């Protein structure tokens, strides 16, 4: 894994961790008279962090399951668009009967024009 990917993963982890800390602090901290947490606050933090961690694990599990399907669908869309673009480019290069005038359809054009020598 390259360094840029590792930094991105660390940043994502820190964002999740900081968000979880903020949520649990807002929900559970109520008494700022003491340095340590009360028993109720400690239980609340344990419960809050546990719920967020479990929900994050479920979310990541679902993401891991769905990601290959999403990538397959995206690749199919890209291939379809590439095929359509190739057909459009091919159609633009060769004149079709629909774009030719009636005179062009009736009299064939010579491939080589005569020149005066």
MOPAC internal coordinates of N, CA, C and O (Angstrom, degrees):
PM7 1SCF
backbone

  N    0.0000 0     0.00 0     0.00 0    0    0    0
  C    1.4509 1     0.00 0     0.00 0    1    0    0
  C    1.5352 1   108.08 1     0.00 0    2    1    0
  O    1.2310 1   120.28 1   -48.30 1    3    2    1
  N    1.3115 1   117.07 1   131.70 1    3    2    1
  C    1.4542 1   119.20 1  -177.00 1    5    3    2
  C    1.5278 1   111.21 1   -77.33 1    6    5    3
  O    1.2310 1   121.23 1   -14.28 1    7    6    5
  N    1.3061 1   115.25 1   165.72 1    7    6    5
  C    1.4590 1   121.34 1  -174.05 1    9    7    6
  C    1.5291 1   111.97 1   -64.21 1   10    9    7
  O    1.2310 1   120.31 1   142.67 1   11   10    9
  N    1.3146 1   117.02 1   -37.33 1   11   10    9
  C    1.4650 1   120.72 1   179.53 1   13   11   10
  C    1.5274 1   111.12 1   -62.76 1   14   13   11
  O    1.2310 1   120.35 1   138.06 1   15   14   13
  N    1.3247 1   116.93 1   -41.94 1   15   14   13
  C    1.4554 1   121.45 1   177.94 1   17   15   14
  C    1.5255 1   110.59 1   -65.50 1   18   17   15
  O    1.2310 1   120.01 1   140.16 1   19   18   17
  N    1.3181 1   117.59 1   -39.84 1   19   18   17
  C    1.4582 1   121.07 1   178.20 1   21   19   18
  C    1.5217 1   111.02 1   -63.69 1   22   21   19
  O    1.2310 1   120.45 1   138.36 1   23   22   21
  N    1.3162 1   116.74 1   -41.64 1   23   22   21
  C    1.4684 1   120.20 1   177.53 1   25   23   22
  C    1.5294 1   111.44 1   -64.35 1   26   25   23
  O    1.2310 1   120.82 1   140.64 1   27   26   25
  N    1.3188 1   116.03 1   -39.36 1   27   26   25
  C    1.4679 1   120.39 1   177.90 1   29   27   26
  C    1.5328 1   110.60 1   -63.90 1   30   29   27
  O    1.2310 1   120.60 1   137.23 1   31   30   29
  N    1.3337 1   116.46 1   -42.77 1   31   30   29
  C    1.4621 1   120.35 1   178.38 1   33   31   30
  C    1.5286 1   111.34 1   -63.79 1   34   33   31
  O    1.2310 1   120.47 1   137.83 1   35   34   33
  N    1.3333 1   116.70 1   -42.17 1   35   34   33
  C    1.4579 1   120.66 1   178.29 1   37   35   34
  C    1.5231 1   110.64 1   -63.09 1   38   37   35
  O    1.2310 1   120.52 1   136.86 1   39   38   37
  N    1.3086 1   116.62 1   -43.14 1   39   38   37
  C    1.4645 1   120.43 1   178.85 1   41   39   38
  C    1.5238 1   111.22 1   -61.92 1   42   41   39
  O    1.2310 1   120.38 1   136.60 1   43   42   41
  N    1.3281 1   116.88 1   -43.40 1   43   42   41
  C    1.4626 1   120.64 1   178.26 1   45   43   42
  C    1.5199 1   111.03 1   -62.44 1   46   45   43
  O    1.2310 1   120.50 1   136.39 1   47   46   45
  N    1.3469 1   116.66 1   -43.61 1   47   46   45
  C    1.4590 1   120.43 1   178.67 1   49   47   46
  C    1.5234 1   110.43 1   -60.92 1   50   49   47
  O    1.2310 1   120.19 1   134.54 1   51   50   49
  N    1.3229 1   117.23 1   -45.46 1   51   50   49
  C    1.4619 1   120.63 1  -178.86 1   53   51   50
  C    1.5230 1   111.86 1   -64.87 1   54   53   51
  O    1.2310 1   120.17 1   143.51 1   55   54   53
  N    1.3192 1   117.29 1   -36.49 1   55   54   53
  C    1.4589 1   119.74 1   176.69 1   57   55   54
  C    1.5275 1   111.30 1   -63.26 1   58   57   55
  O    1.2310 1   120.26 1   136.22 1   59   58   57
  N    1.3377 1   117.12 1   -43.78 1   59   58   57
  C    1.4638 1   121.18 1   178.45 1   61   59   58
  C    1.5255 1   110.39 1   -64.88 1   62   61   59
  O    1.2310 1   120.80 1   134.86 1   63   62   61
  N    1.3299 1   116.08 1   -45.14 1   63   62   61
  C    1.4623 1   120.70 1  -179.21 1   65   63   62
  C    1.5280 1   110.82 1   -62.50 1   66   65   63
  O    1.2310 1   120.08 1   134.26 1   67   66   65
  N    1.3276 1   117.46 1   -45.74 1   67   66   65
  C    1.4643 1   120.75 1  -179.27 1   69   67   66
  C    1.5191 1   111.51 1   -64.95 1   70   69   67
  O    1.2310 1   120.52 1   141.05 1   71   70   69
  N    1.3176 1   116.61 1   -38.95 1   71   70   69
  C    1.4738 1   119.88 1   178.06 1   73   71   70
  C    1.5245 1   110.80 1   -65.49 1   74   73   71
  O    1.2310 1   120.38 1   137.57 1   75   74   73
  N    1.3330 1   116.87 1   -42.43 1   75   74   73
  C    1.4633 1   120.68 1   178.31 1   77   75   74
  C    1.5255 1   110.05 1   -62.92 1   78   77   75
  O    1.2310 1   120.03 1   136.88 1   79   78   77
  N    1.3095 1   117.54 1   -43.12 1   79   78   77
  C    1.4659 1   121.47 1   179.12 1   81   79   78
  C    1.5214 1   110.66 1   -60.93 1   82   81   79
  O    1.2310 1   120.56 1   135.96 1   83   82   81
  N    1.3009 1   116.53 1   -44.04 1   83   82   81
  C    1.4641 1   121.05 1  -179.78 1   85   83   82
  C    1.5261 1   111.82 1   -63.28 1   86   85   83
  O    1.2310 1   120.50 1   134.30 1   87   86   85
  N    1.3251 1   116.65 1   -45.70 1   87   86   85
  C    1.4656 1   121.17 1  -179.71 1   89   87   86
  C    1.5231 1   110.72 1   -62.19 1   90   89   87
  O    1.2310 1   120.68 1   130.71 1   91   90   89
  N    1.3299 1   116.31 1   -49.29 1   91   90   89
  C    1.4643 1   119.69 1  -177.48 1   93   91   90
  C    1.5281 1   111.31 1   -67.21 1   94   93   91
  O    1.2310 1   119.90 1   144.55 1   95   94   93
  N    1.3127 1   117.79 1   -35.45 1   95   94   93
  C    1.4677 1   120.06 1   177.14 1   97   95   94
  C    1.5261 1   110.53 1   -63.68 1   98   97   95
  O    1.2310 1   120.07 1   134.66 1   99   98   97
  N    1.3168 1   117.47 1   -45.34 1   99   98   97
  C    1.4627 1   120.62 1  -179.56 1  101   99   98
  C    1.5216 1   111.90 1   -64.70 1  102  101   99
  O    1.2310 1   120.17 1   142.91 1  103  102  101
  N    1.3341 1   117.28 1   -37.09 1  103  102  101
  C    1.4561 1   121.18 1  -178.91 1  105  103  102
  C    1.5186 1   112.83 1   -75.12 1  106  105  103
  O    1.2310 1   120.49 1   142.28 1  107  106  105
  N    1.3270 1   116.67 1   -37.72 1  107  106  105
  C    1.4595 1   119.75 1  -165.95 1  109  107  106
  C    1.5225 1   115.24 1  -106.26 1  110  109  107
  O    1.2310 1   119.63 1   156.25 1  111  110  109
  N    1.2983 1   118.31 1   -23.75 1  111  110  109
  C    1.4694 1   119.32 1  -176.42 1  113  111  110
  C    1.5180 1   109.79 1   -84.87 1  114  113  111
  O    1.2310 1   121.53 1   -58.91 1  115  114  113
  N    1.3230 1   114.68 1   121.09 1  115  114  113
  C    1.4667 1   118.19 1  -179.47 1  117  115  114
  C    1.5216 1   111.85 1  -133.60 1  118  117  115
  O    1.2310 1   119.65 1   154.54 1  119  118  117
  N    1.3156 1   118.28 1   -25.46 1  119  118  117
  C    1.4550 1   121.79 1  -175.09 1  121  119  118
  C    1.5255 1   109.00 1  -117.54 1  122  121  119
  O    1.2310 1   120.70 1   -69.61 1  123  122  121
  N    1.3302 1   116.26 1   110.39 1  123  122  121
  C    1.4647 1   121.45 1  -178.18 1  125  123  122
  C    1.5290 1   111.66 1  -102.26 1  126  125  123
  O    1.2310 1   120.35 1  -163.17 1  127  126  125
  N    1.3333 1   116.94 1    16.83 1  127  126  125
  C    1.4634 1   120.84 1  -179.92 1  129  127  126
  C    1.5270 1   112.22 1   -81.46 1  130  129  127
  O    1.2310 1   119.87 1   163.54 1  131  130  129
  N    1.3223 1   117.86 1   -16.46 1  131  130  129
  C    1.4546 1   121.19 1  -176.33 1  133  131  130
  C    1.5241 1   110.03 1  -122.72 1  134  133  131
  O    1.2310 1   121.78 1   -26.32 1  135  134  133
  N    1.3022 1   114.19 1   153.68 1  135  134  133
  C    1.4531 1   120.45 1   179.68 1  137  135  134
  C    1.5303 1   111.29 1   -71.93 1  138  137  135
  O    1.2310 1   120.19 1   140.26 1  139  138  137
  N    1.3190 1   117.24 1   -39.74 1  139  138  137
  C    1.4657 1   122.66 1  -177.88 1  141  139  138
  C    1.5159 1   110.64 1   -94.47 1  142  141  139
  O    1.2310 1   121.45 1   -19.29 1  143  142  141
  N    1.3334 1   114.83 1   160.71 1  143  142  141
  C    1.4642 1   120.46 1   177.07 1  145  143  142
  C    1.5262 1   110.19 1   -72.59 1  146  145  143
  O    1.2310 1   120.86 1   -32.42 1  147  146  145
  N    1.3245 1   115.97 1   147.58 1  147  146  145
  C    1.4537 1   119.32 1   171.31 1  149  147  146
  C    1.5191 1   108.21 1   -76.60 1  150  149  147
  O    1.2310 1   120.18 1   -11.97 1  151  150  149
  N    1.3078 1   117.27 1   168.03 1  151  150  149
  C    1.4666 1   120.74 1   179.87 1  153  151  150
  C    1.5295 1   110.87 1   -61.04 1  154  153  151
  O    1.2310 1   120.15 1   139.30 1  155  154  153
  N    1.3356 1   117.32 1   -40.70 1  155  154  153
  C    1.4750 1   120.38 1   178.83 1  157  155  154
  C    1.5244 1   111.40 1   -64.22 1  158  157  155
  O    1.2310 1   121.02 1   136.83 1  159  158  157
  N    1.3338 1   115.65 1   -43.17 1  159  158  157
  C    1.4577 1   119.37 1   178.67 1  161  159  158
  C    1.5321 1   110.91 1   -64.11 1  162  161  159
  O    1.2310 1   120.47 1   139.75 1  163  162  161
  N    1.3071 1   116.71 1   -40.25 1  163  162  161
  C    1.4635 1   120.56 1  -179.87 1  165  163  162
  C    1.5241 1   111.09 1   -64.31 1  166  165  163
  O    1.2310 1   120.28 1   136.68 1  167  166  165
  N    1.3421 1   117.07 1   -43.32 1  167  166  165
  C    1.4713 1   120.59 1   177.11 1  169  167  166
  C    1.5343 1   110.51 1   -63.14 1  170  169  167
  O    1.2310 1   121.27 1   138.10 1  171  170  169
  N    1.3186 1   115.17 1   -41.90 1  171  170  169
  C    1.4694 1   119.64 1   179.83 1  173  171  170
  C    1.5243 1   110.48 1   -61.89 1  174  173  171
  O    1.2310 1   119.81 1   134.81 1  175  174  173
  N    1.3297 1   117.96 1   -45.19 1  175  174  173
  C    1.4663 1   121.84 1  -179.80 1  177  175  174
  C    1.5234 1   110.09 1   -63.28 1  178  177  175
  O    1.2310 1   120.03 1   136.51 1  179  178  177
  N    1.3385 1   117.55 1   -43.49 1  179  178  177
  C    1.4611 1   120.51 1   178.58 1  181  179  178
  C    1.5205 1   110.98 1   -60.52 1  182  181  179
  O    1.2310 1   121.17 1   134.90 1  183  182  181
  N    1.3294 1   115.37 1   -45.10 1  183  182  181
  C    1.4651 1   119.75 1  -179.70 1  185  183  182
  C    1.5267 1   111.10 1   -66.07 1  186  185  183
  O    1.2310 1   120.63 1   134.69 1  187  186  185
  N    1.3164 1   116.41 1   -45.31 1  187  186  185
  C    1.4670 1   121.43 1  -178.44 1  189  187  186
  C    1.5230 1   110.62 1   -62.39 1  190  189  187
  O    1.2310 1   120.09 1   130.59 1  191  190  189
  N    1.3250 1   117.44 1   -49.41 1  191  190  189
  C    1.4625 1   120.93 1  -178.89 1  193  191  190
  C    1.5271 1   110.24 1   -64.14 1  194  193  191
  O    1.2310 1   120.34 1   138.91 1  195  194  193
  N    1.3325 1   116.95 1   -41.09 1  195  194  193
  C    1.4581 1   120.20 1   178.76 1  197  195  194
  C    1.5167 1   112.20 1   -60.44 1  198  197  195
  O    1.2310 1   120.75 1   135.99 1  199  198  197
  N    1.3388 1   116.17 1   -44.01 1  199  198  197
  C    1.4680 1   119.98 1   179.28 1  201  199  198
  C    1.5249 1   111.19 1   -63.41 1  202  201  199
  O    1.2310 1   120.56 1   135.97 1  203  202  201
  N    1.3205 1   116.53 1   -44.03 1  203  202  201
  C    1.4645 1   119.35 1  -178.60 1  205  203  202
  C    1.5247 1   111.36 1   -67.39 1  206  205  203
  O    1.2310 1   120.28 1   142.19 1  207  206  205
  N    1.3214 1   117.07 1   -37.81 1  207  206  205
  C    1.4658 1   120.05 1   179.18 1  209  207  206
  C    1.5236 1   110.10 1   -67.40 1  210  209  207
  O    1.2310 1   120.49 1   135.64 1  211  210  209
  N    1.3534 1   116.67 1   -44.36 1  211  210  209
  C    1.4724 1   119.24 1   178.61 1  213  211  210
  C    1.5236 1   111.40 1   -63.46 1  214  213  211
  O    1.2310 1   120.35 1   138.60 1  215  214  213
  N    1.3243 1   116.95 1   -41.40 1  215  214  213
  C    1.4679 1   118.66 1   179.53 1  217  215  214
  C    1.5277 1   110.66 1   -66.56 1  218  217  215
  O    1.2310 1   120.17 1   143.37 1  219  218  217
  N    1.3329 1   117.29 1   -36.63 1  219  218  217
  C    1.4562 1   120.62 1   177.37 1  221  219  218
  C    1.5268 1   110.58 1   -65.00 1  222  221  219
  O    1.2310 1   120.15 1   139.43 1  223  222  221
  N    1.3467 1   117.32 1   -40.57 1  223  222  221
  C    1.4702 1   120.61 1   178.26 1  225  223  222
  C    1.5301 1   110.71 1   -64.08 1  226  225  223
  O    1.2310 1   120.27 1   138.29 1  227  226  225
  N    1.3264 1   117.08 1   -41.71 1  227  226  225
  C    1.4702 1   120.03 1   178.46 1  229  227  226
  C    1.5208 1   110.66 1   -64.58 1  230  229  227
  O    1.2310 1   120.94 1   137.42 1  231  230  229
  N    1.3193 1   115.80 1   -42.58 1  231  230  229
  C    1.4586 1   120.38 1   179.30 1  233  231  230
  C    1.5212 1   111.00 1   -62.16 1  234  233  231
  O    1.2310 1   120.19 1   134.95 1  235  234  233
  N    1.3240 1   117.25 1   -45.05 1  235  234  233
  C    1.4614 1   120.54 1   179.63 1  237  235  234
  C    1.5280 1   111.14 1   -67.03 1  238  237  235
  O    1.2310 1   120.21 1   144.05 1  239  238  237
  N    1.3454 1   117.20 1   -35.95 1  239  238  237
  C    1.4651 1   119.81 1   176.84 1  241  239  238
  C    1.5160 1   111.63 1   -62.83 1  242  241  239
  O    1.2310 1   120.65 1   137.09 1  243  242  241
  N    1.3223 1   116.36 1   -42.91 1  243  242  241
  C    1.4629 1   120.95 1   177.62 1  245  243  242
  C    1.5227 1   110.41 1   -65.14 1  246  245  243
  O    1.2310 1   120.54 1   138.63 1  247  246  245
  N    1.3197 1   116.57 1   -41.37 1  247  246  245
  C    1.4628 1   121.22 1   179.04 1  249  247  246
  C    1.5284 1   110.65 1   -60.69 1  250  249  247
  O    1.2310 1   120.81 1   135.63 1  251  250  249
  N    1.3256 1   116.06 1   -44.37 1  251  250  249
  C    1.4709 1   120.53 1  -179.22 1  253  251  250
  C    1.5294 1   110.45 1   -63.72 1  254  253  251
  O    1.2310 1   120.22 1   143.53 1  255  254  253
  N    1.3306 1   117.18 1   -36.47 1  255  254  253
  C    1.4641 1   119.95 1   179.07 1  257  255  254
  C    1.5206 1   111.87 1   -71.46 1  258  257  255
  O    1.2310 1   120.25 1   139.73 1  259  258  257
  N    1.3216 1   117.13 1   -40.27 1  259  258  257
  C    1.4615 1   120.93 1  -175.12 1  261  259  258
  C    1.5249 1   114.22 1   -83.26 1  262  261  259
  O    1.2310 1   119.84 1   156.35 1  263  262  261
  N    1.3064 1   117.91 1   -23.65 1  263  262  261
  C    1.4588 1   121.06 1  -174.76 1  265  263  262
  C    1.5293 1   113.21 1   -59.27 1  266  265  263
  O    1.2310 1   118.58 1   134.83 1  267  266  265
  N    1.3413 1   120.32 1   -45.17 1  267  266  265
  C    1.4743 1   118.26 1   178.62 1  269  267  266
  C    1.5282 1   112.55 1   -59.80 1  270  269  267
  O    1.2310 1   120.23 1   140.70 1  271  270  269
  N    1.3232 1   117.17 1   -39.30 1  271  270  269
  C    1.4735 1   119.50 1   178.33 1  273  271  270
  C    1.5217 1   110.96 1   -65.55 1  274  273  271
  O    1.2310 1   120.73 1   138.86 1  275  274  273
  N    1.3368 1   116.20 1   -41.14 1  275  274  273
  C    1.4618 1   119.51 1   179.82 1  277  275  274
  C    1.5257 1   110.71 1   -64.88 1  278  277  275
  O    1.2310 1   120.25 1   139.69 1  279  278  277
  N    1.3215 1   117.13 1   -40.31 1  279  278  277
  C    1.4613 1   120.77 1   178.73 1  281  279  278
  C    1.5267 1   110.89 1   -66.56 1  282  281  279
  O    1.2310 1   120.13 1   140.26 1  283  282  281
  N    1.3360 1   117.36 1   -39.74 1  283  282  281
  C    1.4655 1   121.33 1   178.01 1  285  283  282
  C    1.5252 1   110.42 1   -62.35 1  286  285  283
  O    1.2310 1   120.81 1   135.14 1  287  286  285
  N    1.3265 1   116.05 1   -44.86 1  287  286  285
  C    1.4712 1   120.81 1   179.30 1  289  287  286
  C    1.5263 1   110.18 1   -62.99 1  290  289  287
  O    1.2310 1   120.39 1   138.29 1  291  290  289
  N    1.3223 1   116.87 1   -41.71 1  291  290  289
  C    1.4619 1   120.86 1   179.85 1  293  291  290
  C    1.5235 1   110.98 1   -64.55 1  294  293  291
  O    1.2310 1   120.43 1   139.14 1  295  294  293
  N    1.3416 1   116.78 1   -40.86 1  295  294  293
  C    1.4702 1   120.42 1   178.24 1  297  295  294
  C    1.5234 1   110.80 1   -64.04 1  298  297  295
  O    1.2310 1   120.37 1   139.32 1  299  298  297
  N    1.3343 1   116.91 1   -40.68 1  299  298  297
  C    1.4661 1   119.95 1   178.26 1  301  299  298
  C    1.5262 1   110.54 1   -62.96 1  302  301  299
  O    1.2310 1   120.20 1   139.19 1  303  302  301
  N    1.3369 1   117.22 1   -40.81 1  303  302  301
  C    1.4672 1   120.47 1   178.22 1  305  303  302
  C    1.5190 1   110.85 1   -63.60 1  306  305  303
  O    1.2310 1   120.20 1   138.63 1  307  306  305
  N    1.3154 1   117.22 1   -41.37 1  307  306  305
  C    1.4654 1   121.14 1   179.70 1  309  307  306
  C    1.5257 1   110.35 1   -64.61 1  310  309  307
  O    1.2310 1   120.42 1   136.80 1  311  310  309
  N    1.3402 1   116.80 1   -43.20 1  311  310  309
  C    1.4610 1   120.52 1   178.54 1  313  311  310
  C    1.5225 1   111.33 1   -64.12 1  314  313  311
  O    1.2310 1   120.06 1   140.08 1  315  314  313
  N    1.3316 1   117.48 1   -39.92 1  315  314  313
  C    1.4592 1   121.44 1   178.27 1  317  315  314
  C    1.5235 1   110.45 1   -63.55 1  318  317  315
  O    1.2310 1   120.24 1   135.23 1  319  318  317
  N    1.3299 1   117.15 1   -44.77 1  319  318  317
  C    1.4624 1   120.37 1   178.92 1  321  319  318
  C    1.5209 1   111.39 1   -64.45 1  322  321  319
  O    1.2310 1   120.50 1   141.46 1  323  322  321
  N    1.3251 1   116.66 1   -38.54 1  323  322  321
  C    1.4694 1   119.82 1   178.57 1  325  323  322
  C    1.5213 1   110.24 1   -64.48 1  326  325  323
  O    1.2310 1   120.06 1   139.11 1  327  326  325
  N    1.3332 1   117.48 1   -40.89 1  327  326  325
  C    1.4597 1   120.68 1   178.56 1  329  327  326
  C    1.5236 1   110.52 1   -65.23 1  330  329  327
  O    1.2310 1   120.26 1   138.75 1  331  330  329
  N    1.3312 1   117.11 1   -41.25 1  331  330  329
  C    1.4643 1   120.83 1   178.24 1  333  331  330
  C    1.5251 1   110.58 1   -64.04 1  334  333  331
  O    1.2310 1   120.31 1   137.98 1  335  334  333
  N    1.3281 1   117.02 1   -42.02 1  335  334  333
  C    1.4649 1   120.51 1   178.98 1  337  335  334
  C    1.5253 1   111.00 1   -65.14 1  338  337  335
  O    1.2310 1   120.60 1   141.82 1  339  338  337
  N    1.3144 1   116.45 1   -38.18 1  339  338  337
  C    1.4671 1   119.87 1   178.08 1  341  339  338
  C    1.5267 1   110.46 1   -65.45 1  342  341  339
  O    1.2310 1   120.02 1   138.02 1  343  342  341
  N    1.3211 1   117.57 1   -41.98 1  343  342  341
  C    1.4678 1   120.78 1   177.88 1  345  343  342
  C    1.5264 1   110.69 1   -64.41 1  346  345  343
  O    1.2310 1   120.66 1   139.04 1  347  346  345
  N    1.3412 1   116.35 1   -40.96 1  347  346  345
  C    1.4613 1   119.85 1   179.34 1  349  347  346
  C    1.5178 1   110.64 1   -65.23 1  350  349  347
  O    1.2310 1   120.09 1   139.29 1  351  350  349
  N    1.3143 1   117.44 1   -40.71 1  351  350  349
  C    1.4627 1   120.91 1   178.86 1  353  351  350
  C    1.5220 1   110.40 1   -66.25 1  354  353  351
  O    1.2310 1   120.52 1   139.84 1  355  354  353
  N    1.3183 1   116.61 1   -40.16 1  355  354  353
  C    1.4677 1   120.57 1   178.61 1  357  355  354
  C    1.5201 1   111.05 1   -65.50 1  358  357  355
  O    1.2310 1   121.04 1   139.32 1  359  358  357
  N    1.3286 1   115.62 1   -40.68 1  359  358  357
  C    1.4649 1   119.65 1   179.38 1  361  359  358
  C    1.5261 1   110.88 1   -67.11 1  362  361  359
  O    1.2310 1   120.02 1   146.29 1  363  362  361
  N    1.3100 1   117.57 1   -33.71 1  363  362  361
  C    1.4620 1   121.18 1   179.84 1  365  363  362
  C    1.5242 1   111.03 1   -71.07 1  366  365  363
  O    1.2310 1   119.70 1   150.43 1  367  366  365
  N    1.3239 1   118.18 1   -29.57 1  367  366  365
  C    1.4577 1   121.93 1  -178.67 1  369  367  366
  C    1.5184 1   112.70 1   -77.03 1  370  369  367
  O    1.2310 1   119.49 1   142.07 1  371  370  369
  N    1.3223 1   118.58 1   -37.93 1  371  370  369
  C    1.4602 1   121.94 1  -177.34 1  373  371  370
  C    1.5165 1   109.22 1  -105.09 1  374  373  371
  O    1.2310 1   120.00 1   -53.93 1  375  374  373
  N    1.3506 1   117.60 1   126.07 1  375  374  373
  C    1.4640 1   118.70 1   178.75 1  377  375  374
  C    1.5283 1   109.97 1   -71.85 1  378  377  375
  O    1.2310 1   121.07 1   -42.88 1  379  378  377
  N    1.2789 1   115.56 1   137.12 1  379  378  377
  C    1.4651 1   119.86 1   179.20 1  381  379  378
  C    1.5280 1   109.57 1   -98.57 1  382  381  379
  O    1.2310 1   120.75 1   -11.24 1  383  382  381
  N    1.3072 1   116.17 1   168.76 1  383  382  381
  C    1.4617 1   121.39 1  -179.76 1  385  383  382
  C    1.5192 1   110.63 1   -63.91 1  386  385  383
  O    1.2310 1   120.17 1   152.50 1  387  386  385
  N    1.3203 1   117.28 1   -27.50 1  387  386  385
  C    1.4622 1   120.35 1  -178.90 1  389  387  386
  C    1.5224 1   111.22 1   -70.65 1  390  389  387
  O    1.2310 1   119.64 1   152.76 1  391  390  389
  N    1.3370 1   118.30 1   -27.24 1  391  390  389
  C    1.4628 1   120.29 1  -178.66 1  393  391  390
  C    1.5168 1   113.13 1   -95.48 1  394  393  391
  O    1.2310 1   119.66 1   173.61 1  395  394  393
  N    1.3206 1   118.24 1    -6.39 1  395  394  393
  C    1.4632 1   121.52 1  -178.37 1  397  395  394
  C    1.5261 1   110.06 1   -87.47 1  398  397  395
  O    1.2310 1   121.45 1   -30.85 1  399  398  397
  N    1.3356 1   114.84 1   149.15 1  399  398  397
  C    1.4649 1   120.05 1   178.08 1  401  399  398
  C    1.5270 1   109.03 1   -77.43 1  402  401  399
  O    1.2310 1   119.55 1   -19.53 1  403  402  401
  N    1.3502 1   118.46 1   160.47 1  403  402  401
  C    1.4647 1   120.11 1   178.36 1  405  403  402
  C    1.5265 1   112.73 1   -58.46 1  406  405  403
  O    1.2310 1   119.24 1   145.78 1  407  406  405
  N    1.3398 1   119.05 1   -34.22 1  407  406  405
  C    1.4607 1   121.06 1   178.79 1  409  407  406
  C    1.5308 1   111.31 1   -66.30 1  410  409  407
  O    1.2310 1   120.71 1   140.04 1  411  410  409
  N    1.3374 1   116.25 1   -39.96 1  411  410  409
  C    1.4638 1   119.44 1   179.04 1  413  411  410
  C    1.5235 1   110.87 1   -65.48 1  414  413  411
  O    1.2310 1   120.74 1   145.79 1  415  414  413
  N    1.3471 1   116.20 1   -34.21 1  415  414  413
  C    1.4544 1   119.62 1   179.86 1  417  415  414
  C    1.5233 1   111.59 1   -70.88 1  418  417  415
  O    1.2310 1   119.61 1   145.92 1  419  418  417
  N    1.3680 1   118.35 1   -34.08 1  419  418  417
  C    1.4627 1   121.71 1  -176.44 1  421  419  418
  C    1.5229 1   112.18 1   -81.08 1  422  421  419
  O    1.2310 1   119.79 1   138.64 1  423  422  421
  N    1.3206 1   118.00 1   -41.36 1  423  422  421
  C    1.4725 1   118.99 1  -176.95 1  425  423  422
  C    1.5217 1   109.06 1  -113.22 1  426  425  423
  O    1.2310 1   121.03 1   -58.70 1  427  426  425
  N    1.3103 1   115.64 1   121.30 1  427  426  425
  C    1.4706 1   118.54 1   178.98 1  429  427  426
  C    1.5223 1   110.11 1   -70.89 1  430  429  427
  O    1.2310 1   121.25 1   -37.16 1  431  430  429
  N    1.2962 1   115.21 1   142.84 1  431  430  429
  C    1.4682 1   121.64 1   179.05 1  433  431  430
  C    1.5061 1   108.89 1   -83.86 1  434  433  431
  O    1.2310 1   119.70 1   -43.66 1  435  434  433
  N    1.3354 1   118.18 1   136.34 1  435  434  433
  C    1.4690 1   119.36 1   176.19 1  437  435  434
  C    1.5138 1   110.43 1   -67.62 1  438  437  435
  O    1.2310 1   120.98 1   -35.03 1  439  438  437
  N    1.3283 1   115.72 1   144.97 1  439  438  437
  C    1.4549 1   119.95 1   179.19 1  441  439  438
  C    1.5201 1   111.19 1   -72.35 1  442  441  439
  O    1.2310 1   120.82 1   144.96 1  443  442  441
  N    1.3494 1   116.03 1   -35.04 1  443  442  441
  C    1.4685 1   120.22 1  -179.28 1  445  443  442
  C    1.5120 1   107.03 1  -121.28 1  446  445  443
  O    1.2310 1   120.85 1   -49.56 1  447  446  445
  N    1.2991 1   115.97 1   130.44 1  447  446  445
  C    1.4706 1   119.55 1   178.88 1  449  447  446
  C    1.5292 1   108.18 1   -89.36 1  450  449  447
  O    1.2310 1   120.81 1   -38.78 1  451  450  449
  N    1.3203 1   116.06 1   141.22 1  451  450  449
  C    1.4727 1   118.77 1   179.79 1  453  451  450
  C    1.5150 1   109.51 1   -69.83 1  454  453  451
  O    1.2310 1   121.17 1   -35.80 1  455  454  453
  N    1.2950 1   115.36 1   144.20 1  455  454  453
  C    1.4671 1   120.59 1   177.83 1  457  455  454
  C    1.5083 1   109.76 1  -123.07 1  458  457  455
  O    1.2310 1   120.91 1   -28.91 1  459  458  457
  N    1.2881 1   115.86 1   151.09 1  459  458  457
  C    1.4642 1   120.76 1   177.44 1  461  459  458
  C    1.5183 1   109.48 1   -80.68 1  462  461  459
  O    1.2310 1   120.02 1   -52.06 1  463  462  461
  N    1.3179 1   117.57 1   127.94 1  463  462  461
  C    1.4636 1   121.49 1   178.09 1  465  463  462
  C    1.4871 1   111.87 1  -121.84 1  466  465  463
  O    1.2310 1   120.10 1   180.00 1  467  466  465

